[in-house]
């Protein structure tokens, strides 16, 4: 393999990596302050009760 072939392969890998990173940045953008997680827990309408074991 000559030096020009290895440089060409390196350039192809760089271009592929750049395309990959660009794709991730497009899909990963969320508006500021907005979370992907909504309503992670059920309603907290009751207080949890703890009882001491007898015996």
PDB file of N, CA, C, O and CB in Angstrom:
ATOM      1  N   UNK A   1       0.857  -1.170   0.000  1.00  0.00           N
ATOM      2  CA  UNK A   1       0.000   0.000   0.000  1.00  0.00           C
ATOM      3  C   UNK A   1       0.905   1.236   0.000  1.00  0.00           C
ATOM      4  O   UNK A   1       1.832   1.345   0.802  1.00  0.00           O
ATOM      5  CB  UNK A   1      -0.976  -0.004   1.234  1.00  0.00           C
ATOM      6  N   UNK A   2       0.621   2.140  -0.895  1.00  0.00           N
ATOM      7  CA  UNK A   2       1.452   3.332  -0.983  1.00  0.00           C
ATOM      8  C   UNK A   2       0.936   4.396  -0.020  1.00  0.00           C
ATOM      9  O   UNK A   2      -0.149   4.280   0.551  1.00  0.00           O
ATOM     10  CB  UNK A   2       1.478   3.874  -2.427  1.00  0.00           C
ATOM     11  N   UNK A   3       1.743   5.426   0.138  1.00  0.00           N
ATOM     12  CA  UNK A   3       1.375   6.498   1.068  1.00  0.00           C
ATOM     13  C   UNK A   3       0.120   7.236   0.599  1.00  0.00           C
ATOM     14  O   UNK A   3      -0.709   7.633   1.418  1.00  0.00           O
ATOM     15  CB  UNK A   3       2.539   7.489   1.224  1.00  0.00           C
ATOM     16  N   UNK A   4      -0.021   7.419  -0.703  1.00  0.00           N
ATOM     17  CA  UNK A   4      -1.202   8.119  -1.213  1.00  0.00           C
ATOM     18  C   UNK A   4      -2.475   7.305  -0.983  1.00  0.00           C
ATOM     19  O   UNK A   4      -3.532   7.876  -0.714  1.00  0.00           O
ATOM     20  CB  UNK A   4      -1.037   8.420  -2.709  1.00  0.00           C
ATOM     21  N   UNK A   5      -2.385   5.975  -1.085  1.00  0.00           N
ATOM     22  CA  UNK A   5      -3.552   5.135  -0.814  1.00  0.00           C
ATOM     23  C   UNK A   5      -3.951   5.218   0.652  1.00  0.00           C
ATOM     24  O   UNK A   5      -5.138   5.293   0.969  1.00  0.00           O
ATOM     25  CB  UNK A   5      -3.268   3.679  -1.200  1.00  0.00           C
ATOM     26  N   UNK A   6      -2.967   5.205   1.551  1.00  0.00           N
ATOM     27  CA  UNK A   6      -3.291   5.282   2.977  1.00  0.00           C
ATOM     28  C   UNK A   6      -3.874   6.652   3.328  1.00  0.00           C
ATOM     29  O   UNK A   6      -4.768   6.750   4.167  1.00  0.00           O
ATOM     30  CB  UNK A   6      -2.038   5.004   3.830  1.00  0.00           C
ATOM     31  N   UNK A   7      -3.369   7.705   2.686  1.00  0.00           N
ATOM     32  CA  UNK A   7      -3.941   9.043   2.921  1.00  0.00           C
ATOM     33  C   UNK A   7      -5.384   9.112   2.426  1.00  0.00           C
ATOM     34  O   UNK A   7      -6.241   9.736   3.051  1.00  0.00           O
ATOM     35  CB  UNK A   7      -3.089  10.128   2.222  1.00  0.00           C
ATOM     36  N   UNK A   8      -5.636   8.458   1.286  1.00  0.00           N
ATOM     37  CA  UNK A   8      -6.986   8.447   0.730  1.00  0.00           C
ATOM     38  C   UNK A   8      -7.940   7.703   1.668  1.00  0.00           C
ATOM     39  O   UNK A   8      -9.070   8.143   1.880  1.00  0.00           O
ATOM     40  CB  UNK A   8      -6.991   7.796  -0.672  1.00  0.00           C
ATOM     41  N   UNK A   9      -7.495   6.594   2.223  1.00  0.00           N
ATOM     42  CA  UNK A   9      -8.318   5.827   3.160  1.00  0.00           C
ATOM     43  C   UNK A   9      -8.578   6.633   4.427  1.00  0.00           C
ATOM     44  O   UNK A   9      -9.698   6.646   4.938  1.00  0.00           O
ATOM     45  CB  UNK A   9      -7.639   4.490   3.511  1.00  0.00           C
ATOM     46  N   UNK A  10      -7.545   7.306   4.935  1.00  0.00           N
ATOM     47  CA  UNK A  10      -7.718   8.143   6.127  1.00  0.00           C
ATOM     48  C   UNK A  10      -8.735   9.244   5.880  1.00  0.00           C
ATOM     49  O   UNK A  10      -9.553   9.544   6.749  1.00  0.00           O
ATOM     50  CB  UNK A  10      -6.380   8.754   6.552  1.00  0.00           C
ATOM     51  N   UNK A  11      -8.686   9.850   4.693  1.00  0.00           N
ATOM     52  CA  UNK A  11      -9.631  10.915   4.357  1.00  0.00           C
ATOM     53  C   UNK A  11     -11.057  10.368   4.272  1.00  0.00           C
ATOM     54  O   UNK A  11     -12.004  11.042   4.677  1.00  0.00           O
ATOM     55  CB  UNK A  11      -9.236  11.584   3.025  1.00  0.00           C
ATOM     56  N   UNK A  12     -11.214   9.159   3.751  1.00  0.00           N
ATOM     57  CA  UNK A  12     -12.544   8.549   3.685  1.00  0.00           C
ATOM     58  C   UNK A  12     -13.084   8.291   5.093  1.00  0.00           C
ATOM     59  O   UNK A  12     -14.264   8.519   5.359  1.00  0.00           O
ATOM     60  CB  UNK A  12     -12.498   7.229   2.878  1.00  0.00           C
ATOM     61  N   UNK A  13     -12.222   7.816   5.989  1.00  0.00           N
ATOM     62  CA  UNK A  13     -12.654   7.589   7.367  1.00  0.00           C
ATOM     63  C   UNK A  13     -13.018   8.900   8.055  1.00  0.00           C
ATOM     64  O   UNK A  13     -14.004   8.966   8.788  1.00  0.00           O
ATOM     65  CB  UNK A  13     -11.559   6.869   8.156  1.00  0.00           C
ATOM     66  N   UNK A  14     -12.223   9.941   7.820  1.00  0.00           N
ATOM     67  CA  UNK A  14     -12.533  11.249   8.411  1.00  0.00           C
ATOM     68  C   UNK A  14     -13.886  11.754   7.923  1.00  0.00           C
ATOM     69  O   UNK A  14     -14.685  12.267   8.707  1.00  0.00           O
ATOM     70  CB  UNK A  14     -11.432  12.273   8.071  1.00  0.00           C
ATOM     71  N   UNK A  15     -14.141  11.607   6.619  1.00  0.00           N
ATOM     72  CA  UNK A  15     -15.416  12.062   6.052  1.00  0.00           C
ATOM     73  C   UNK A  15     -16.580  11.262   6.633  1.00  0.00           C
ATOM     74  O   UNK A  15     -17.626  11.830   6.950  1.00  0.00           O
ATOM     75  CB  UNK A  15     -15.400  11.937   4.513  1.00  0.00           C
ATOM     76  N   UNK A  16     -16.405   9.950   6.772  1.00  0.00           N
ATOM     77  CA  UNK A  16     -17.467   9.113   7.337  1.00  0.00           C
ATOM     78  C   UNK A  16     -17.740   9.487   8.791  1.00  0.00           C
ATOM     79  O   UNK A  16     -18.895   9.542   9.215  1.00  0.00           O
ATOM     80  CB  UNK A  16     -17.091   7.626   7.235  1.00  0.00           C
ATOM     81  N   UNK A  17     -16.681   9.743   9.552  1.00  0.00           N
ATOM     82  CA  UNK A  17     -16.852  10.131  10.948  1.00  0.00           C
ATOM     83  C   UNK A  17     -17.558  11.484  11.060  1.00  0.00           C
ATOM     84  O   UNK A  17     -18.399  11.683  11.936  1.00  0.00           O
ATOM     85  CB  UNK A  17     -15.494  10.183  11.655  1.00  0.00           C
ATOM     86  N   UNK A  18     -17.213  12.391  10.181  1.00  0.00           N
ATOM     87  CA  UNK A  18     -17.860  13.694  10.186  1.00  0.00           C
ATOM     88  C   UNK A  18     -19.350  13.561   9.866  1.00  0.00           C
ATOM     89  O   UNK A  18     -20.176  14.225  10.491  1.00  0.00           O
ATOM     90  CB  UNK A  18     -17.179  14.631   9.179  1.00  0.00           C
ATOM     91  N   UNK A  19     -19.699  12.714   8.904  1.00  0.00           N
ATOM     92  CA  UNK A  19     -21.120  12.493   8.574  1.00  0.00           C
ATOM     93  C   UNK A  19     -21.849  11.878   9.759  1.00  0.00           C
ATOM     94  O   UNK A  19     -22.978  12.259  10.067  1.00  0.00           O
ATOM     95  CB  UNK A  19     -21.261  11.579   7.331  1.00  0.00           C
ATOM     96  N   UNK A  20     -21.199  10.922  10.426  1.00  0.00           N
ATOM     97  CA  UNK A  20     -21.811  10.265  11.584  1.00  0.00           C
ATOM     98  C   UNK A  20     -22.068  11.270  12.696  1.00  0.00           C
ATOM     99  O   UNK A  20     -23.157  11.301  13.268  1.00  0.00           O
ATOM    100  CB  UNK A  20     -20.916   9.124  12.097  1.00  0.00           C
ATOM    101  N   UNK A  21     -21.072  12.089  13.003  1.00  0.00           N
ATOM    102  CA  UNK A  21     -21.229  13.079  14.061  1.00  0.00           C
ATOM    103  C   UNK A  21     -22.280  14.113  13.702  1.00  0.00           C
ATOM    104  O   UNK A  21     -22.994  14.594  14.581  1.00  0.00           O
ATOM    105  CB  UNK A  21     -19.905  13.762  14.344  1.00  0.00           C
ATOM    106  N   UNK A  22     -22.386  14.458  12.451  1.00  0.00           N
ATOM    107  CA  UNK A  22     -23.392  15.423  12.013  1.00  0.00           C
ATOM    108  C   UNK A  22     -24.790  14.831  12.186  1.00  0.00           C
ATOM    109  O   UNK A  22     -25.706  15.546  12.591  1.00  0.00           O
ATOM    110  CB  UNK A  22     -23.154  15.833  10.537  1.00  0.00           C
ATOM    111  N   UNK A  23     -24.973  13.559  11.893  1.00  0.00           N
ATOM    112  CA  UNK A  23     -26.273  12.913  12.055  1.00  0.00           C
ATOM    113  C   UNK A  23     -26.682  12.897  13.529  1.00  0.00           C
ATOM    114  O   UNK A  23     -27.844  13.148  13.849  1.00  0.00           O
ATOM    115  CB  UNK A  23     -26.238  11.477  11.492  1.00  0.00           C
ATOM    116  N   UNK A  24     -25.745  12.606  14.424  1.00  0.00           N
ATOM    117  CA  UNK A  24     -26.062  12.575  15.852  1.00  0.00           C
ATOM    118  C   UNK A  24     -26.429  13.962  16.359  1.00  0.00           C
ATOM    119  O   UNK A  24     -27.299  14.089  17.220  1.00  0.00           O
ATOM    120  CB  UNK A  24     -24.881  12.019  16.651  1.00  0.00           C
ATOM    121  N   UNK A  25     -25.791  14.990  15.848  1.00  0.00           N
ATOM    122  CA  UNK A  25     -26.090  16.328  16.338  1.00  0.00           C
ATOM    123  C   UNK A  25     -27.458  16.796  15.872  1.00  0.00           C
ATOM    124  O   UNK A  25     -28.101  17.590  16.559  1.00  0.00           O
ATOM    125  CB  UNK A  25     -25.021  17.307  15.883  1.00  0.00           C
ATOM    126  N   UNK A  26     -27.917  16.324  14.722  1.00  0.00           N
ATOM    127  CA  UNK A  26     -29.247  16.708  14.232  1.00  0.00           C
ATOM    128  C   UNK A  26     -30.324  16.115  15.117  1.00  0.00           C
ATOM    129  O   UNK A  26     -31.248  16.825  15.514  1.00  0.00           O
ATOM    130  CB  UNK A  26     -29.449  16.253  12.774  1.00  0.00           C
ATOM    131  N   UNK A  27     -30.232  14.824  15.442  1.00  0.00           N
ATOM    132  CA  UNK A  27     -31.276  14.147  16.197  1.00  0.00           C
ATOM    133  C   UNK A  27     -31.200  14.418  17.687  1.00  0.00           C
ATOM    134  O   UNK A  27     -32.199  14.245  18.385  1.00  0.00           O
ATOM    135  CB  UNK A  27     -31.203  12.675  15.955  1.00  0.00           C
ATOM    136  N   UNK A  28     -30.064  14.832  18.194  1.00  0.00           N
ATOM    137  CA  UNK A  28     -29.900  14.999  19.630  1.00  0.00           C
ATOM    138  C   UNK A  28     -30.285  16.373  20.151  1.00  0.00           C
ATOM    139  O   UNK A  28     -30.247  16.602  21.360  1.00  0.00           O
ATOM    140  CB  UNK A  28     -28.500  14.724  19.995  1.00  0.00           C
ATOM    141  N   UNK A  29     -30.654  17.291  19.269  1.00  0.00           N
ATOM    142  CA  UNK A  29     -30.951  18.646  19.720  1.00  0.00           C
ATOM    143  C   UNK A  29     -32.355  18.725  20.298  1.00  0.00           C
ATOM    144  O   UNK A  29     -33.335  18.417  19.619  1.00  0.00           O
ATOM    145  CB  UNK A  29     -30.796  19.643  18.568  1.00  0.00           C
ATOM    146  N   UNK A  30     -32.445  19.135  21.542  1.00  0.00           N
ATOM    147  CA  UNK A  30     -33.728  19.348  22.192  1.00  0.00           C
ATOM    148  C   UNK A  30     -33.786  20.809  22.609  1.00  0.00           C
ATOM    149  O   UNK A  30     -32.749  21.411  22.888  1.00  0.00           O
ATOM    150  CB  UNK A  30     -33.924  18.390  23.422  1.00  0.00           C
ATOM    151  N   UNK A  31     -34.966  21.380  22.654  1.00  0.00           N
ATOM    152  CA  UNK A  31     -35.065  22.767  23.109  1.00  0.00           C
ATOM    153  C   UNK A  31     -34.518  22.914  24.526  1.00  0.00           C
ATOM    154  O   UNK A  31     -34.594  21.978  25.322  1.00  0.00           O
ATOM    155  CB  UNK A  31     -36.524  23.249  23.052  1.00  0.00           C
ATOM    156  N   UNK A  32     -33.985  24.047  24.833  1.00  0.00           N
ATOM    157  CA  UNK A  32     -33.383  24.276  26.146  1.00  0.00           C
ATOM    158  C   UNK A  32     -34.431  24.104  27.233  1.00  0.00           C
ATOM    159  O   UNK A  32     -35.535  24.640  27.130  1.00  0.00           O
ATOM    160  CB  UNK A  32     -32.751  25.683  26.224  1.00  0.00           C
ATOM    161  N   UNK A  33     -34.089  23.361  28.267  1.00  0.00           N
ATOM    162  CA  UNK A  33     -34.986  23.169  29.391  1.00  0.00           C
ATOM    163  C   UNK A  33     -35.989  22.055  29.183  1.00  0.00           C
ATOM    164  O   UNK A  33     -36.757  21.758  30.098  1.00  0.00           O
ATOM    165  CB  UNK A  33     -35.707  24.429  29.672  1.00  0.00           C
ATOM    166  N   UNK A  34     -36.017  21.428  28.028  1.00  0.00           N
ATOM    167  CA  UNK A  34     -36.962  20.350  27.777  1.00  0.00           C
ATOM    168  C   UNK A  34     -36.260  19.024  27.997  1.00  0.00           C
ATOM    169  O   UNK A  34     -35.154  18.816  27.497  1.00  0.00           O
ATOM    170  CB  UNK A  34     -37.545  20.436  26.344  1.00  0.00           C
ATOM    171  N   UNK A  35     -36.880  18.140  28.727  1.00  0.00           N
ATOM    172  CA  UNK A  35     -36.300  16.841  29.018  1.00  0.00           C
ATOM    173  C   UNK A  35     -36.985  15.782  28.177  1.00  0.00           C
ATOM    174  O   UNK A  35     -38.148  15.931  27.800  1.00  0.00           O
ATOM    175  CB  UNK A  35     -36.417  16.507  30.514  1.00  0.00           C
ATOM    176  N   UNK A  36     -36.251  14.699  27.882  1.00  0.00           N
ATOM    177  CA  UNK A  36     -36.859  13.592  27.156  1.00  0.00           C
ATOM    178  C   UNK A  36     -37.762  12.768  28.076  1.00  0.00           C
ATOM    179  O   UNK A  36     -38.595  11.996  27.601  1.00  0.00           O
ATOM    180  CB  UNK A  36     -35.773  12.700  26.536  1.00  0.00           C
ATOM    181  N   UNK A  37     -37.598  12.929  29.380  1.00  0.00           N
ATOM    182  CA  UNK A  37     -38.366  12.146  30.339  1.00  0.00           C
ATOM    183  C   UNK A  37     -39.533  12.992  30.838  1.00  0.00           C
ATOM    184  O   UNK A  37     -39.335  14.068  31.402  1.00  0.00           O
ATOM    185  CB  UNK A  37     -37.471  11.673  31.526  1.00  0.00           C
ATOM    186  N   UNK A  38     -40.742  12.497  30.625  1.00  0.00           N
ATOM    187  CA  UNK A  38     -41.938  13.177  31.111  1.00  0.00           C
ATOM    188  C   UNK A  38     -42.757  12.179  31.922  1.00  0.00           C
ATOM    189  O   UNK A  38     -42.960  11.045  31.489  1.00  0.00           O
ATOM    190  CB  UNK A  38     -42.779  13.769  29.928  1.00  0.00           C
ATOM    191  N   UNK A  39     -43.220  12.588  33.075  1.00  0.00           N
ATOM    192  CA  UNK A  39     -44.078  11.773  33.936  1.00  0.00           C
ATOM    193  C   UNK A  39     -43.420  10.438  34.264  1.00  0.00           C
ATOM    194  O   UNK A  39     -43.986   9.377  34.001  1.00  0.00           O
ATOM    195  CB  UNK A  39     -45.436  11.538  33.268  1.00  0.00           C
ATOM    196  N   UNK A  40     -42.231  10.498  34.834  1.00  0.00           N
ATOM    197  CA  UNK A  40     -41.483   9.288  35.145  1.00  0.00           C
ATOM    198  C   UNK A  40     -42.116   8.504  36.293  1.00  0.00           C
ATOM    199  O   UNK A  40     -41.960   7.285  36.374  1.00  0.00           O
ATOM    200  CB  UNK A  40     -40.049   9.639  35.489  1.00  0.00           C
ATOM    201  N   UNK A  41     -42.824   9.196  37.174  1.00  0.00           N
ATOM    202  CA  UNK A  41     -43.440   8.545  38.322  1.00  0.00           C
ATOM    203  C   UNK A  41     -44.943   8.754  38.282  1.00  0.00           C
ATOM    204  O   UNK A  41     -45.448   9.693  37.667  1.00  0.00           O
ATOM    205  CB  UNK A  41     -42.853   9.081  39.641  1.00  0.00           C
ATOM    206  N   UNK A  42     -45.633   7.859  38.950  1.00  0.00           N
ATOM    207  CA  UNK A  42     -47.081   7.983  39.033  1.00  0.00           C
ATOM    208  C   UNK A  42     -47.458   9.137  39.946  1.00  0.00           C
ATOM    209  O   UNK A  42     -46.582   9.784  40.519  1.00  0.00           O
ATOM    210  CB  UNK A  42     -47.710   6.677  39.534  1.00  0.00           C
ATOM    211  N   UNK A  43     -48.720   9.396  40.084  1.00  0.00           N
ATOM    212  CA  UNK A  43     -49.158  10.505  40.937  1.00  0.00           C
ATOM    213  C   UNK A  43     -48.804  10.247  42.401  1.00  0.00           C
ATOM    214  O   UNK A  43     -48.953   9.130  42.897  1.00  0.00           O
ATOM    215  CB  UNK A  43     -50.672  10.723  40.793  1.00  0.00           C
ATOM    216  N   UNK A  44     -48.344  11.268  43.073  1.00  0.00           N
ATOM    217  CA  UNK A  44     -47.962  11.150  44.480  1.00  0.00           C
ATOM    218  C   UNK A  44     -49.115  11.646  45.334  1.00  0.00           C
ATOM    219  O   UNK A  44     -48.969  12.600  46.098  1.00  0.00           O
ATOM    220  CB  UNK A  44     -46.657  11.951  44.785  1.00  0.00           C
ATOM    221  N   UNK A  45     -50.260  10.996  45.202  1.00  0.00           N
ATOM    222  CA  UNK A  45     -51.445  11.463  45.914  1.00  0.00           C
ATOM    223  C   UNK A  45     -51.562  10.878  47.316  1.00  0.00           C
ATOM    224  O   UNK A  45     -52.454  11.273  48.068  1.00  0.00           O
ATOM    225  CB  UNK A  45     -52.677  11.125  45.124  1.00  0.00           C
ATOM    226  N   UNK A  46     -50.691   9.954  47.684  1.00  0.00           N
ATOM    227  CA  UNK A  46     -50.727   9.409  49.029  1.00  0.00           C
ATOM    228  C   UNK A  46     -49.325   9.423  49.627  1.00  0.00           C
ATOM    229  O   UNK A  46     -48.327   9.351  48.910  1.00  0.00           O
ATOM    230  CB  UNK A  46     -51.305   7.978  49.025  1.00  0.00           C
ATOM    231  N   UNK A  47     -49.269   9.517  50.942  1.00  0.00           N
ATOM    232  CA  UNK A  47     -47.980   9.515  51.617  1.00  0.00           C
ATOM    233  C   UNK A  47     -47.656   8.082  52.012  1.00  0.00           C
ATOM    234  O   UNK A  47     -48.519   7.353  52.500  1.00  0.00           O
ATOM    235  CB  UNK A  47     -47.987  10.458  52.863  1.00  0.00           C
ATOM    236  N   UNK A  48     -46.425   7.691  51.802  1.00  0.00           N
ATOM    237  CA  UNK A  48     -46.021   6.328  52.127  1.00  0.00           C
ATOM    238  C   UNK A  48     -46.018   6.122  53.636  1.00  0.00           C
ATOM    239  O   UNK A  48     -45.579   6.982  54.399  1.00  0.00           O
ATOM    240  CB  UNK A  48     -44.634   6.019  51.543  1.00  0.00           C
ATOM    241  N   UNK A  49     -46.512   4.977  54.039  1.00  0.00           N
ATOM    242  CA  UNK A  49     -46.650   4.694  55.464  1.00  0.00           C
ATOM    243  C   UNK A  49     -45.593   3.682  55.894  1.00  0.00           C
ATOM    244  O   UNK A  49     -45.443   2.632  55.269  1.00  0.00           O
ATOM    245  CB  UNK A  49     -48.069   4.169  55.784  1.00  0.00           C
ATOM    246  N   UNK A  50     -44.868   3.993  56.953  1.00  0.00           N
ATOM    247  CA  UNK A  50     -43.861   3.087  57.484  1.00  0.00           C
ATOM    248  C   UNK A  50     -44.329   2.605  58.843  1.00  0.00           C
ATOM    249  O   UNK A  50     -44.726   3.403  59.692  1.00  0.00           O
ATOM    250  CB  UNK A  50     -42.469   3.774  57.580  1.00  0.00           C
ATOM    251  N   UNK A  51     -44.280   1.305  59.045  1.00  0.00           N
ATOM    252  CA  UNK A  51     -44.692   0.734  60.334  1.00  0.00           C
ATOM    253  C   UNK A  51     -43.554  -0.056  60.933  1.00  0.00           C
ATOM    254  O   UNK A  51     -42.789  -0.714  60.228  1.00  0.00           O
ATOM    255  CB  UNK A  51     -45.935  -0.161  60.175  1.00  0.00           C
ATOM    256  N   UNK A  52     -43.458   0.018  62.227  1.00  0.00           N
ATOM    257  CA  UNK A  52     -42.430  -0.706  62.947  1.00  0.00           C
ATOM    258  C   UNK A  52     -42.866  -2.161  63.113  1.00  0.00           C
ATOM    259  O   UNK A  52     -44.031  -2.451  63.384  1.00  0.00           O
ATOM    260  CB  UNK A  52     -42.150  -0.049  64.321  1.00  0.00           C
ATOM    261  N   UNK A  53     -41.906  -3.062  62.944  1.00  0.00           N
ATOM    262  CA  UNK A  53     -42.214  -4.471  63.127  1.00  0.00           C
ATOM    263  C   UNK A  53     -42.476  -4.771  64.609  1.00  0.00           C
ATOM    264  O   UNK A  53     -41.733  -4.325  65.482  1.00  0.00           O
ATOM    265  CB  UNK A  53     -41.062  -5.348  62.591  1.00  0.00           C
ATOM    266  N   UNK A  54     -43.519  -5.514  64.869  1.00  0.00           N
ATOM    267  CA  UNK A  54     -43.758  -5.887  66.257  1.00  0.00           C
ATOM    268  C   UNK A  54     -43.303  -7.332  66.455  1.00  0.00           C
ATOM    269  O   UNK A  54     -43.747  -8.239  65.751  1.00  0.00           O
ATOM    270  CB  UNK A  54     -45.265  -5.714  66.637  1.00  0.00           C
ATOM    271  N   UNK A  55     -42.423  -7.526  67.410  1.00  0.00           N
ATOM    272  CA  UNK A  55     -42.020  -8.878  67.707  1.00  0.00           C
ATOM    273  C   UNK A  55     -40.647  -9.238  67.440  1.00  0.00           C
ATOM    274  O   UNK A  55     -40.251 -10.380  67.675  1.00  0.00           O
ATOM    275  CB  UNK A  55     -42.806  -9.751  67.022  1.00  0.00           C
TER     276      UNK A  55
END
